[in-house]
């Protein structure tokens, strides 16, 4: 990596990521809580 990012750069990256996520939501066909549970199960299996 090229070094640490400034607070403003981190904020800008987070804002861009949120905008991209809003434009292109993941379509899982599951409710929000089901999606969170599935992600938690996947992460538990990785560790």
ChimeraX commands (.cxc) that place a marker at each C-alpha (Angstrom):
marker #1 position 0.00,0.00,0.00 radius 0.5
marker #1 position 1.02,3.54,-0.57 radius 0.5
marker #1 position 0.73,4.64,3.05 radius 0.5
marker #1 position -1.91,5.94,5.37 radius 0.5
marker #1 position -4.90,7.84,4.07 radius 0.5
marker #1 position -5.99,11.13,5.50 radius 0.5
marker #1 position -9.31,11.44,7.29 radius 0.5
marker #1 position -10.77,13.29,4.29 radius 0.5
marker #1 position -9.61,10.57,1.88 radius 0.5
marker #1 position -11.19,7.85,4.04 radius 0.5
marker #1 position -14.44,9.81,4.19 radius 0.5
marker #1 position -14.45,10.27,0.41 radius 0.5
marker #1 position -13.81,6.56,-0.16 radius 0.5
marker #1 position -16.60,5.59,2.25 radius 0.5
marker #1 position -19.02,8.00,0.60 radius 0.5
marker #1 position -18.18,6.61,-2.85 radius 0.5
marker #1 position -18.60,3.03,-1.63 radius 0.5
marker #1 position -22.00,3.87,-0.11 radius 0.5
marker #1 position -23.11,5.54,-3.35 radius 0.5
marker #1 position -21.96,2.54,-5.41 radius 0.5
marker #1 position -23.78,0.16,-3.06 radius 0.5
marker #1 position -26.95,2.22,-3.33 radius 0.5
marker #1 position -26.77,2.17,-7.14 radius 0.5
marker #1 position -26.02,-1.57,-7.36 radius 0.5
marker #1 position -27.56,-3.41,-4.40 radius 0.5
marker #1 position -26.79,-7.09,-3.96 radius 0.5
marker #1 position -29.76,-9.22,-4.93 radius 0.5
marker #1 position -29.81,-12.29,-2.73 radius 0.5
marker #1 position -33.55,-12.97,-2.71 radius 0.5
marker #1 position -33.40,-13.09,1.10 radius 0.5
marker #1 position -34.59,-10.65,3.72 radius 0.5
marker #1 position -32.04,-8.40,5.41 radius 0.5
marker #1 position -31.81,-10.55,8.54 radius 0.5
marker #1 position -31.47,-13.75,6.52 radius 0.5
marker #1 position -28.65,-12.16,4.56 radius 0.5
marker #1 position -26.88,-11.12,7.77 radius 0.5
marker #1 position -27.29,-14.63,9.24 radius 0.5
marker #1 position -25.95,-16.25,6.07 radius 0.5
marker #1 position -22.94,-13.93,6.06 radius 0.5
marker #1 position -22.28,-14.67,9.74 radius 0.5
marker #1 position -22.41,-18.42,9.07 radius 0.5
marker #1 position -20.01,-18.03,6.14 radius 0.5
marker #1 position -17.55,-16.04,8.25 radius 0.5
marker #1 position -17.71,-18.59,11.10 radius 0.5
marker #1 position -16.87,-21.40,8.68 radius 0.5
marker #1 position -13.83,-19.50,7.39 radius 0.5
marker #1 position -12.29,-19.29,10.87 radius 0.5
marker link #1:1,2 radius 0.2
marker link #1:2,3 radius 0.2
marker link #1:3,4 radius 0.2
marker link #1:4,5 radius 0.2
marker link #1:5,6 radius 0.2
marker link #1:6,7 radius 0.2
marker link #1:7,8 radius 0.2
marker link #1:8,9 radius 0.2
marker link #1:9,10 radius 0.2
marker link #1:10,11 radius 0.2
marker link #1:11,12 radius 0.2
marker link #1:12,13 radius 0.2
marker link #1:13,14 radius 0.2
marker link #1:14,15 radius 0.2
marker link #1:15,16 radius 0.2
marker link #1:16,17 radius 0.2
marker link #1:17,18 radius 0.2
marker link #1:18,19 radius 0.2
marker link #1:19,20 radius 0.2
marker link #1:20,21 radius 0.2
marker link #1:21,22 radius 0.2
marker link #1:22,23 radius 0.2
marker link #1:23,24 radius 0.2
marker link #1:24,25 radius 0.2
marker link #1:25,26 radius 0.2
marker link #1:26,27 radius 0.2
marker link #1:27,28 radius 0.2
marker link #1:28,29 radius 0.2
marker link #1:29,30 radius 0.2
marker link #1:30,31 radius 0.2
marker link #1:31,32 radius 0.2
marker link #1:32,33 radius 0.2
marker link #1:33,34 radius 0.2
marker link #1:34,35 radius 0.2
marker link #1:35,36 radius 0.2
marker link #1:36,37 radius 0.2
marker link #1:37,38 radius 0.2
marker link #1:38,39 radius 0.2
marker link #1:39,40 radius 0.2
marker link #1:40,41 radius 0.2
marker link #1:41,42 radius 0.2
marker link #1:42,43 radius 0.2
marker link #1:43,44 radius 0.2
marker link #1:44,45 radius 0.2
marker link #1:45,46 radius 0.2
marker link #1:46,47 radius 0.2
view
